[in-house]
Amino acid sequence: MENKENQIVDENSIIQERRNKLTELRKIGVAFPNNFNPKHESSELHKEYDGFDKPTLEEKNIEVVVAGRMMLKRVMGKASFATIQDRTGRIQLYVARDLINNENNPELYSSFKKWDMGDIIGAKGKLFKTNTDELTIEVTEISLLTKSLRPLPEKFHGLQDQEMKYRQRYVDLMVNQETKDTFLTRSKAIQSIREFMVNNKFLEVETPMLHPIPGGASAKPFVTHHNALDMEMFMRIAPELYLKRLVVGGFDRVFEINRNFRNEGLSVRHNPEFTMMEFYAAYADYQWLMTFTEDCIRSSITGCGLDLKLTYQDKVIDFSQPFDRLTLVQAIEKYSDQFKSEDLQNTEFIEQSLQKMGEELPPNRSLGSLQLALFEAVAEEKLWSPTFIIDYPTEVSPLARASDSDPNITERFELFIAGREIANGFSELNDPEEQSERFKKQVEQKEAGDDEAMYYDADFIRALEYGMPPTGGCGIGIDRLIMLITNKPSIRDVILFPHMRPE
């Protein structure tokens, strides 16, 4: 406790010292200028000139203009070295008193020596190589652009406190290259998905984030109030019902990379605000969707420049092979030797089994609901290789089309990788009368106490009554997919600003 208090006192004294420096800058009217425009970035300079030897580089007499945050500084009397970091990487500066002092600012070098780690500076100069062959800028002009009032984390270890990394992501990005790489990879993966969808003739659209009726998933919504309309509204739990309205309207292939909001707990797999990609294709069924989803995920991996054999948490996942396909019952049998197929048709047996394992029974104790609960208890976390679980029971799939051969199951799949759900898709239910009946059953479940059951959406039923072509739809959890691609154990590692409890 004493060490922590000492750290706070030390940090406060450093902050006060830096505030004093800022006060001096204000007095001479040079605090926070906005008159510097960098023309070069560190990565492009390294890429283009690292291969040059010292004499050749000096002969070329290359002038550059850069800006960035000062991450290192070594003062050595009349000359110093500093390292600045821009958005692409780092480059070294050589700052000599005789080169930067001038008639307008004869004390510039003395001022530079007082600048702090974390300050943002601009510099102009010529490229050269040091005796250790490091690409460096011999500075002829330098200026302080932004005064940093808070010290960076200890320079050799960076920001190590995991909770602090989530709370102060801006600092995490400054000092941890691995974190920055994670979010660069995330951006590449999403861009690859977007290009894959557009190349397959899907139209990217935007649908409302404020809904008068929450729908498209079984989840507890966030509730808000619209003052002008004086009505209760809900943050989007899924865009599904709006995207299918667009299919009704004639957009046969649509997708949306969207933010969803579900009023659920926090865990390594759950954040109340998360990103999904949902897509809908007319004249497609769930079999087509599974193959398409496989291809989309592979595209997101290769688009990041990665091999299709990824290592996640010290285990190899091979995305190059066809994904496995099992029913709920088959998965339970495969991953738990205590259950046989005939037992899994007995509701009483499954109830007793779940109770013995200490599992919570579903509100609706139908056979399908119990089978799903048992699957989640004994099989889900063991699905490490990419596996489609198919043919879900009708009572747990209120928006999916029932199978023509067995009305008790739907043409639905969920994709599991590394023991967690990554995607959910199905042949869409386009029969308005059947959809109406399923909504009514959801309302009954809600009235019986199920907070995650769906509402009745009369406008969606009206849309279906105009006629929706046979359609397949799927949602892919972007955050969980990025966890796999970047080998991160928690969803908070791949969300720039995850939700946290108050400090």
Backbone torsions as a table, in degrees:
resi	resn	phi	psi	omega
1	MET	NA	-40.4	-179.1
2	GLU	-64.0	-39.8	178.3
3	ASN	-61.3	-41.1	-179.4
4	LYS	-65.3	-41.3	178.5
5	GLU	-63.7	-39.7	178.0
6	ASN	-62.9	-39.6	179.1
7	GLN	-62.5	-40.9	-179.9
8	ILE	-64.5	-43.3	179.1
9	VAL	-62.1	-44.8	179.4
10	ASP	-61.4	-44.2	-178.8
11	GLU	-65.3	-40.4	179.0
12	ASN	-62.8	-38.5	179.7
13	SER	-68.8	-36.8	177.2
14	ILE	-64.9	-44.5	179.6
15	ILE	-60.9	-43.2	-179.7
16	GLN	-63.4	-40.1	177.8
17	GLU	-61.7	-41.2	179.5
18	ARG	-70.1	-35.4	176.1
19	ARG	-63.0	-36.9	177.9
20	ASN	-63.1	-39.9	177.3
21	LYS	-63.9	-40.1	179.1
22	LEU	-64.6	-38.3	178.2
23	THR	-59.4	-40.2	178.2
24	GLU	-65.6	-38.9	177.4
25	LEU	-63.7	-39.6	178.9
26	ARG	-62.9	-37.8	-177.8
27	LYS	-61.2	-36.0	-178.4
28	ILE	-96.9	6.0	172.6
29	GLY	73.1	30.7	-179.5
30	VAL	-124.4	21.2	178.3
31	ALA	-79.1	131.8	174.8
32	PHE	53.5	56.2	176.4
33	PRO	-69.6	158.2	176.9
34	ASN	-134.5	59.0	-175.1
35	ASN	-132.0	24.8	-176.6
36	PHE	-126.0	130.9	-179.4
37	ASN	-124.8	104.1	177.4
38	PRO	-65.7	147.9	-179.4
39	LYS	-116.3	-10.9	-177.5
40	HIS	-134.3	155.0	176.0
41	GLU	-119.1	151.3	-172.1
42	SER	-59.7	-42.4	-175.7
43	SER	-64.4	-39.4	-179.3
44	GLU	-69.1	-33.8	177.9
45	LEU	-67.7	-44.0	177.7
46	HIS	-63.3	-43.2	-178.4
47	LYS	-62.4	-39.9	-174.6
48	GLU	-84.4	-31.3	-168.8
49	TYR	-121.5	-4.8	178.9
50	ASP	-60.8	-29.8	-177.0
51	GLY	-78.8	-9.4	-179.1
52	PHE	-79.2	144.1	173.9
53	ASP	-82.9	168.7	-173.2
54	LYS	-57.5	-51.1	-178.8
55	PRO	-62.4	-41.4	-178.4
56	THR	-64.3	-41.7	-178.7
57	LEU	-65.3	-42.6	179.4
58	GLU	-66.8	-34.4	179.4
59	GLU	-66.7	-32.7	-178.4
60	LYS	-72.6	-23.3	174.6
61	ASN	54.5	56.9	-173.5
62	ILE	-89.3	118.7	176.9
63	GLU	-92.3	137.5	-179.9
64	VAL	-135.3	157.3	177.2
65	VAL	-131.0	119.5	-174.5
66	VAL	-132.3	164.5	174.2
67	ALA	-149.3	151.7	178.5
68	GLY	174.4	179.4	-179.8
69	ARG	-86.1	132.9	-179.5
70	MET	-77.4	118.1	-176.5
71	MET	-105.2	-24.4	178.8
72	LEU	-142.0	150.4	174.6
73	LYS	-152.9	131.1	176.8
74	ARG	-125.9	107.8	-178.8
75	VAL	-89.9	128.1	-177.0
76	MET	-134.8	65.9	177.7
77	GLY	71.6	-112.6	-174.5
78	LYS	-85.1	-3.9	179.4
79	ALA	-145.1	152.3	-178.2
80	SER	-143.3	158.9	171.0
81	PHE	-114.1	142.9	175.5
82	ALA	-140.1	153.3	175.3
83	THR	-120.1	127.0	176.5
84	ILE	-109.8	153.2	-178.8
85	GLN	-123.0	121.6	172.7
86	ASP	-106.2	-167.3	-174.2
87	ARG	-68.2	-17.5	-175.2
88	THR	-104.8	-12.5	-178.4
89	GLY	154.6	-153.0	-174.8
90	ARG	-127.1	154.1	173.9
91	ILE	-148.0	149.0	-176.4
92	GLN	-90.4	143.3	174.9
93	LEU	-113.5	142.7	170.8
94	TYR	-110.7	115.9	-174.0
95	VAL	-116.2	110.2	-179.0
96	ALA	-112.9	140.4	-177.6
97	ARG	-55.7	-45.9	-174.6
98	ASP	-70.5	-17.6	-179.1
99	LEU	-90.0	-30.9	-173.3
100	ILE	-105.0	-24.6	177.6
101	ASN	-67.2	141.0	-179.7
102	ASN	-148.3	178.9	-176.3
103	GLU	-60.4	-37.8	-177.9
104	ASN	-73.8	-28.2	-178.1
105	ASN	-144.5	76.8	-176.7
106	PRO	-69.4	-13.5	-179.3
107	GLU	-109.7	21.6	-175.6
108	LEU	-60.7	-42.0	-178.8
109	TYR	-64.9	-39.0	177.0
110	SER	-62.2	-38.7	176.6
111	SER	-65.3	-44.1	-179.5
112	PHE	-56.5	-40.6	-177.8
113	LYS	-62.9	-20.5	179.7
114	LYS	-92.5	-8.8	178.0
115	TRP	-65.6	153.9	-172.1
116	ASP	-112.7	159.1	171.6
117	MET	-59.4	133.1	-177.4
118	GLY	101.7	-20.2	175.3
119	ASP	-61.7	145.9	176.8
120	ILE	-100.3	125.5	-174.2
121	ILE	-128.2	156.7	173.8
122	GLY	-116.1	144.7	-177.0
123	ALA	-146.5	145.7	175.3
124	LYS	-125.7	141.8	179.9
125	GLY	177.5	-166.3	-177.2
126	LYS	-115.5	143.9	179.5
127	LEU	-75.7	141.4	171.0
128	PHE	-154.5	171.7	177.3
129	LYS	-110.4	136.0	175.5
130	THR	-76.8	175.6	178.1
131	ASN	-64.2	-20.6	176.2
132	THR	-94.4	12.9	174.9
133	ASP	67.8	29.6	177.5
134	GLU	-95.9	128.5	177.2
135	LEU	-61.7	127.9	-172.5
136	THR	-143.7	152.3	175.8
137	ILE	-103.7	121.3	173.1
138	GLU	-81.8	106.3	-168.1
139	VAL	-78.1	132.4	173.9
140	THR	-111.4	-23.3	175.9
141	GLU	-139.2	138.7	-179.9
142	ILE	-148.8	146.1	-179.7
143	SER	-148.4	149.1	176.3
144	LEU	-89.5	117.1	-175.4
145	LEU	-96.1	-39.2	-179.8
146	THR	-141.2	125.9	176.9
147	LYS	-85.1	122.9	176.7
148	SER	-85.9	122.3	-177.0
149	LEU	-90.6	-16.0	-179.5
150	ARG	-114.4	141.6	179.7
151	PRO	-73.0	146.6	173.5
152	LEU	-71.4	159.3	174.7
153	PRO	-58.6	161.1	-178.0
154	GLU	-48.0	126.5	-161.2
155	LYS	-63.8	-27.9	-174.8
156	PHE	-88.6	-15.6	-175.2
157	HIS	-119.2	-13.0	179.2
158	GLY	67.0	-161.3	-179.8
159	LEU	-89.5	112.5	-174.1
160	GLN	-104.6	-28.0	-178.3
161	ASP	-64.9	114.3	-172.2
162	GLN	-61.8	-43.3	-179.7
163	GLU	-65.3	-39.0	179.1
164	MET	-65.8	-33.6	177.5
165	LYS	-61.5	-39.7	179.0
166	TYR	-71.6	-40.7	-177.1
167	ARG	-72.3	-38.8	-177.0
168	GLN	-117.0	63.3	-176.4
169	ARG	-59.5	-30.3	179.8
170	TYR	-60.7	-37.4	177.0
171	VAL	-74.2	-41.6	178.0
172	ASP	-54.9	-43.9	180.0
173	LEU	-67.8	-32.1	179.3
174	MET	-65.4	-42.8	-165.9
175	VAL	-110.2	-10.9	-178.7
176	ASN	-118.4	105.1	-178.7
177	GLN	-63.4	-33.7	180.0
178	GLU	-60.7	-40.1	178.0
179	THR	-64.0	-45.6	179.5
180	LYS	-60.6	-41.6	179.4
181	ASP	-62.5	-37.9	179.0
182	THR	-58.2	-45.2	-176.2
183	PHE	-80.4	-23.6	170.2
184	LEU	-67.3	-40.4	177.2
185	THR	-64.9	-41.5	177.3
186	ARG	-56.4	-45.8	-179.3
187	SER	-62.8	-42.2	178.7
188	LYS	-62.9	-42.4	-178.5
189	ALA	-63.8	-44.3	179.8
190	ILE	-65.8	-39.2	177.3
191	GLN	-63.2	-39.5	178.2
192	SER	-63.8	-41.2	177.8
193	ILE	-62.8	-45.1	-179.5
194	ARG	-60.0	-45.7	179.7
195	GLU	-64.7	-39.4	178.5
196	PHE	-60.5	-44.6	-178.2
197	MET	-66.8	-45.7	-179.4
198	VAL	-63.8	-40.6	179.3
199	ASN	-64.9	-21.2	176.8
200	ASN	-100.6	25.7	171.1
201	LYS	68.0	27.7	173.2
202	PHE	-91.8	144.5	178.1
203	LEU	-98.8	125.5	176.3
204	GLU	-80.3	131.1	-177.1
205	VAL	-132.2	170.6	175.3
206	GLU	-127.3	131.9	179.2
207	THR	-120.6	166.1	-172.9
208	PRO	-61.3	148.3	172.8
209	MET	-101.3	-16.3	172.5
210	LEU	-105.4	120.8	-175.4
211	HIS	-115.6	139.4	172.8
212	PRO	-71.9	-26.6	177.6
213	ILE	-136.6	121.9	178.7
214	PRO	-72.4	137.5	-179.1
215	GLY	-163.5	174.4	178.9
216	GLY	95.8	-6.3	179.1
217	ALA	-164.8	162.7	173.6
218	SER	-95.7	101.4	-176.3
219	ALA	-161.3	156.5	177.0
220	LYS	-86.6	123.4	-174.8
221	PRO	-87.7	162.8	165.7
222	PHE	-82.8	137.6	-176.3
223	VAL	-109.5	137.5	176.2
224	THR	-137.8	-176.8	-177.0
225	HIS	-136.0	132.7	176.9
226	HIS	-95.5	114.1	-172.8
227	ASN	-66.9	-47.0	-175.3
228	ALA	-63.8	-39.7	179.6
229	LEU	-88.0	-10.1	-178.2
230	ASP	50.6	54.8	-178.9
231	MET	-142.4	150.5	175.0
232	GLU	-73.3	136.8	176.8
233	MET	-133.3	166.4	-174.1
234	PHE	-130.1	137.8	172.5
235	MET	-67.7	142.5	-174.3
236	ARG	-57.6	127.8	170.8
237	ILE	-96.7	-19.9	175.7
238	ALA	-170.4	150.0	179.2
239	PRO	-90.8	4.8	-166.8
240	GLU	-52.4	-51.2	-173.1
241	LEU	-67.3	-29.8	176.4
242	TYR	-75.2	-39.2	178.4
243	LEU	-64.2	-37.3	178.2
244	LYS	-71.6	-29.3	172.2
245	ARG	-60.3	-35.9	178.8
246	LEU	-69.3	-34.8	175.4
247	VAL	-64.3	-41.7	175.1
248	VAL	-57.3	-40.3	-177.5
249	GLY	-73.8	-8.8	175.1
250	GLY	115.7	-3.0	172.1
251	PHE	-83.4	98.3	-170.5
252	ASP	-70.4	-27.1	179.0
253	ARG	-133.5	113.6	-178.7
254	VAL	-132.2	151.6	172.9
255	PHE	-146.8	157.3	177.3
256	GLU	-144.4	128.4	170.6
257	ILE	-94.3	108.2	-161.9
258	ASN	-130.0	160.3	171.4
259	ARG	-96.9	129.3	175.7
260	ASN	-115.6	155.7	-175.7
261	PHE	-133.1	118.6	179.8
262	ARG	-130.4	131.0	-173.1
263	ASN	-83.0	70.0	-175.5
264	GLU	-124.8	177.2	-177.2
265	GLY	-71.7	171.4	176.7
266	LEU	-98.7	138.8	175.5
267	SER	-158.0	-178.9	178.3
268	VAL	-66.3	-14.2	-180.0
269	ARG	-115.0	-4.8	-173.1
270	HIS	-129.7	132.1	170.2
271	ASN	-132.9	136.8	-176.4
272	PRO	-56.6	-27.0	177.2
273	GLU	-118.1	124.3	-174.8
274	PHE	-147.5	168.5	-175.6
275	THR	-111.0	134.3	173.7
276	MET	-132.3	160.4	168.4
277	MET	-117.9	118.8	176.4
278	GLU	-112.8	139.6	179.4
279	PHE	-141.1	151.2	-177.5
280	TYR	-136.7	134.1	-178.5
281	ALA	-129.6	121.2	175.8
282	ALA	-68.3	148.3	177.7
283	TYR	63.5	34.4	176.6
284	ALA	-131.9	146.6	176.9
285	ASP	-114.8	-177.3	-173.6
286	TYR	-69.7	-24.0	176.0
287	GLN	-67.0	-44.4	176.6
288	TRP	-63.0	-40.7	-178.7
289	LEU	-59.5	-40.7	-178.0
290	MET	-62.9	-45.6	178.8
291	THR	-63.6	-41.6	-179.6
292	PHE	-65.6	-40.8	179.6
293	THR	-63.8	-41.3	174.8
294	GLU	-54.9	-49.3	-176.9
295	ASP	-64.3	-38.6	-179.8
296	CYS	-64.0	-44.1	-179.8
297	ILE	-66.2	-41.4	177.1
298	ARG	-61.1	-40.2	-179.8
299	SER	-62.8	-38.3	-180.0
300	SER	-66.2	-31.9	-179.8
301	ILE	-75.3	-50.8	-179.3
302	THR	-66.9	-28.1	177.4
303	GLY	-65.7	-18.8	175.7
304	CYS	-92.0	4.1	-179.2
305	GLY	77.2	23.2	-175.9
306	LEU	-105.9	157.7	176.1
307	ASP	-78.0	152.4	-178.7
308	LEU	-74.9	-6.6	170.9
309	LYS	-101.4	98.8	-177.1
310	LEU	-98.7	149.0	171.4
311	THR	-100.7	123.1	177.3
312	TYR	-125.8	119.8	-179.1
313	GLN	49.4	48.6	175.1
314	ASP	70.5	11.3	175.8
315	LYS	-122.6	140.9	-178.9
316	VAL	-84.6	133.5	173.6
317	ILE	-117.1	121.8	-176.2
318	ASP	-99.1	106.2	179.5
319	PHE	-88.2	-4.6	-177.6
320	SER	-78.9	-20.6	-179.0
321	GLN	-90.0	153.9	176.4
322	PRO	-57.6	138.3	-179.1
323	PHE	-71.0	142.8	179.7
324	ASP	-69.1	156.2	179.3
325	ARG	-136.1	120.0	-178.3
326	LEU	-137.7	149.1	170.3
327	THR	-79.9	168.2	176.3
328	LEU	-54.0	-48.7	-177.4
329	VAL	-63.5	-43.8	179.0
330	GLN	-61.8	-39.0	179.8
331	ALA	-66.8	-40.8	178.4
332	ILE	-62.9	-44.7	179.2
333	GLU	-63.2	-41.3	-175.7
334	LYS	-69.2	-38.2	-172.3
335	TYR	-104.7	5.7	174.1
336	SER	-148.7	114.8	-173.8
337	ASP	-79.5	1.6	-177.9
338	GLN	-93.2	-2.8	-177.7
339	PHE	-120.7	133.9	176.6
340	LYS	-111.0	160.0	-173.7
341	SER	-58.9	-36.5	-179.0
342	GLU	-68.8	-33.0	177.4
343	ASP	-65.7	-31.2	-174.1
344	LEU	-79.7	2.5	172.4
345	GLN	-103.4	6.4	-175.0
346	ASN	-112.0	108.9	-175.7
347	THR	-62.4	-41.4	-178.6
348	GLU	-63.0	-41.4	179.7
349	PHE	-63.2	-43.9	-178.7
350	ILE	-66.9	-41.1	177.7
351	GLU	-57.0	-48.4	-179.0
352	GLN	-63.1	-39.3	-179.8
353	SER	-64.5	-43.4	179.4
354	LEU	-64.5	-41.4	179.6
355	GLN	-64.6	-38.7	177.8
356	LYS	-63.2	-33.3	179.8
357	MET	-83.6	-3.1	-179.9
358	GLY	77.5	19.9	-179.2
359	GLU	-87.5	147.9	178.4
360	GLU	-76.6	133.8	179.3
361	LEU	-78.5	143.8	178.8
362	PRO	-67.4	151.2	179.2
363	PRO	-57.1	-41.1	178.7
364	ASN	-97.6	103.4	-172.7
365	ARG	-87.4	47.0	174.5
366	SER	-77.8	166.5	-179.0
367	LEU	-59.5	-45.0	-178.6
368	GLY	-62.9	-43.4	179.6
369	SER	-63.6	-39.2	179.9
370	LEU	-69.6	-40.1	176.6
371	GLN	-60.8	-41.8	178.9
372	LEU	-63.8	-42.7	179.2
373	ALA	-62.9	-39.6	179.1
374	LEU	-68.3	-41.0	175.8
375	PHE	-57.5	-46.6	-179.1
376	GLU	-63.7	-30.3	-177.3
377	ALA	-80.0	-36.5	-170.3
378	VAL	-115.5	-16.4	-172.4
379	ALA	-121.6	-34.9	-168.4
380	GLU	-54.2	-50.9	-175.0
381	GLU	-69.4	-11.4	179.6
382	LYS	-91.4	-4.7	-179.1
383	LEU	-83.1	80.9	-175.9
384	TRP	-83.9	-50.0	175.8
385	SER	-72.1	150.2	-178.8
386	PRO	-53.9	121.8	-175.0
387	THR	-139.6	127.4	172.4
388	PHE	-89.1	122.6	169.1
389	ILE	-94.2	123.6	-169.3
390	ILE	-119.0	170.0	172.3
391	ASP	58.6	57.1	180.0
392	TYR	-70.8	150.5	177.3
393	PRO	-59.5	147.0	-177.4
394	THR	-61.1	-38.6	-173.6
395	GLU	-69.9	-14.9	176.9
396	VAL	-108.5	13.0	-178.1
397	SER	-136.5	70.2	-170.7
398	PRO	-68.2	-11.9	-178.8
399	LEU	-112.6	-1.2	-175.0
400	ALA	-94.4	150.9	-179.6
401	ARG	-75.9	133.9	177.6
402	ALA	-70.2	149.5	177.9
403	SER	-68.3	140.0	177.8
404	ASP	-67.2	-28.6	-177.0
405	SER	-87.6	-21.4	-179.3
406	ASP	-151.1	104.2	-176.2
407	PRO	-66.8	-9.3	179.6
408	ASN	-81.3	-12.2	178.9
409	ILE	-124.6	160.6	179.9
410	THR	-115.0	163.1	176.5
411	GLU	-84.9	71.2	-172.6
412	ARG	-130.7	150.2	173.7
413	PHE	-137.1	156.7	164.6
414	GLU	-128.7	137.0	179.4
415	LEU	-98.1	126.6	177.9
416	PHE	-116.1	135.1	175.4
417	ILE	-140.6	135.0	179.9
418	ALA	55.6	36.4	174.1
419	GLY	77.1	16.0	179.8
420	ARG	-141.9	153.5	179.3
421	GLU	-71.2	131.5	178.8
422	ILE	-112.4	-33.6	-176.9
423	ALA	-147.6	156.2	178.9
424	ASN	-142.1	127.1	-178.2
425	GLY	-151.5	163.9	179.1
426	PHE	-167.2	162.9	166.3
427	SER	-69.1	124.6	-172.5
428	GLU	-73.5	143.9	173.1
429	LEU	-76.0	117.1	-179.7
430	ASN	-116.6	11.3	174.8
431	ASP	-88.5	109.3	-174.9
432	PRO	-63.0	-34.3	-178.4
433	GLU	-70.9	-41.6	177.7
434	GLU	-67.7	-39.9	178.6
435	GLN	-62.1	-38.9	178.0
436	SER	-61.5	-43.7	179.4
437	GLU	-64.5	-38.9	179.5
438	ARG	-68.4	-37.9	175.2
439	PHE	-60.3	-41.6	-179.7
440	LYS	-61.8	-38.8	177.8
441	LYS	-66.9	-35.8	176.6
442	GLN	-64.3	-40.1	177.8
443	VAL	-62.2	-40.7	177.8
444	GLU	-61.3	-41.0	179.0
445	GLN	-66.5	-37.5	178.2
446	LYS	-65.0	-43.3	179.5
447	GLU	-66.8	-23.4	177.7
448	ALA	-85.1	-0.6	174.7
449	GLY	115.9	2.9	179.9
450	ASP	-86.0	103.7	-177.2
451	ASP	-65.2	-22.4	-175.0
452	GLU	-96.0	-2.6	178.0
453	ALA	-67.1	156.0	-174.4
454	MET	-82.5	160.4	172.7
455	TYR	-87.6	167.1	173.4
456	TYR	-87.3	122.5	-178.0
457	ASP	-108.8	95.9	-175.4
458	ALA	-66.6	-36.2	-179.3
459	ASP	-67.9	-36.1	177.5
460	PHE	-65.5	-39.8	176.4
461	ILE	-61.7	-42.3	178.0
462	ARG	-60.0	-41.3	177.9
463	ALA	-61.1	-45.6	179.0
464	LEU	-62.2	-30.1	-179.5
465	GLU	-68.3	-20.3	171.7
466	TYR	-75.7	-19.0	177.0
467	GLY	106.8	113.5	173.3
468	MET	-109.4	129.1	179.5
469	PRO	-61.6	160.7	173.4
470	PRO	-52.0	130.6	-169.4
471	THR	-141.9	146.2	171.5
472	GLY	-116.7	140.0	-179.9
473	GLY	-138.3	151.7	-176.9
474	CYS	-149.7	147.3	172.1
475	GLY	-121.2	132.1	179.2
476	ILE	-113.8	126.5	177.9
477	GLY	-74.1	104.3	-175.4
478	ILE	-64.8	-44.1	-176.9
479	ASP	-61.4	-44.5	-179.9
480	ARG	-67.8	-35.9	176.3
481	LEU	-63.9	-42.1	179.2
482	ILE	-65.1	-35.3	175.2
483	MET	-55.4	-43.5	179.1
484	LEU	-65.6	-47.0	-175.4
485	ILE	-65.0	-35.8	-175.8
486	THR	-100.6	2.2	178.4
487	ASN	59.0	51.2	179.6
488	LYS	-112.3	135.8	-175.0
489	PRO	-80.3	-19.6	-174.5
490	SER	-126.9	144.8	178.1
491	ILE	-62.5	-25.9	179.3
492	ARG	-66.8	-23.3	179.8
493	ASP	-72.3	-17.2	-175.3
494	VAL	-117.3	4.8	173.4
495	ILE	-109.9	125.8	-174.5
496	LEU	-57.7	-44.4	-177.6
497	PHE	-129.8	78.1	179.9
498	PRO	-68.3	154.5	179.2
499	HIS	-74.4	138.4	-177.4
500	MET	-131.6	158.7	171.3
501	ARG	-68.4	153.1	179.7
502	PRO	-58.1	145.8	179.0
503	GLU	-66.2	NA	NA
